């Protein structure tokens, strides 16, 4: 019965779920753990740097990307999807800078990326991005840390984790 709903982006299953979003969230859960911690004077983002094979040159595996001098992204999930979103985030930041002659505020860039991710949950010919992002940055409002999920939902955090061991990582962060 669930097969009937697995290819449609906008049809809810009898249990009330969008199956394609569930698939994307499963891809995130299979990804390496990434964490973010906001401090009073900055944000730290970190991730495991596992190469998929011993034959891969580890210096080419990039999990953390700079969008501007003050904003970075780390992901968990499908690397190719993350690279597409990093490119789109950089374009959005460049467009903002071209118009206003300054880097975008972190929350504005987060909204732009979340909107792109949300549009991919309802447009024909595409699928949701199989990736969750932690977007960290510093602007006139101080340090910021956001999580963006495949559905396009986003939240600000003091500290959070995404990926395979996110539950134990969040438990660890909550205790400290």
GIHUKA-V688199 format. One record per helix or strand of 2 or more residues. SS is the DSSP state (H for helix, E for strand). FROM is the first residue (numbers start at 1). LEN is the number of residues. If there is no record, write none. Layout:
SS:FROM:LEN + SS:FROM:LEN
//
This chain:
H:2:3 + H:19:12 + E:34:5 + E:43:5 + H:58:3 + E:64:3 + E:71:7 + H:79:22 + H:106:14 + E:131:9 + E:142:7 + E:154:3 + E:159:4 + H:166:10
//
